[in-house]
């Protein structure tokens, strides 16, 4: 599911990535049959790592 969210990034005016569109992420999880409660619990932790890594790569 995480790989499918690549096009759903929220980007700040400065160009930095601030996260995923969580509404879309929850809709995607539902469409894939993934428990929305589990998605809401787990996805923010994955999102935090993704944001940090992408922004680190952009800074290089």
Secondary structure as the mmCIF struct_conf table of DSSP 4:
data_model
#
loop_
_struct_conf.conf_type_id
_struct_conf.id
_struct_conf.beg_label_comp_id
_struct_conf.beg_label_asym_id
_struct_conf.beg_label_seq_id
_struct_conf.end_label_comp_id
_struct_conf.end_label_asym_id
_struct_conf.end_label_seq_id
HELX_RH_3T_P HELX_RH_3T_P1 UNK A 2 UNK A 5
TURN_TY1_P TURN_TY1_P1 UNK A 6 UNK A 7
STRN STRN1 UNK A 9 UNK A 11
TURN_TY1_P TURN_TY1_P2 UNK A 13 UNK A 14
BEND BEND1 UNK A 15 UNK A 15
STRN STRN2 UNK A 17 UNK A 20
HELX_RH_AL_P HELX_RH_AL_P1 UNK A 22 UNK A 31
TURN_TY1_P TURN_TY1_P3 UNK A 32 UNK A 33
HELX_RH_AL_P HELX_RH_AL_P2 UNK A 36 UNK A 59
#
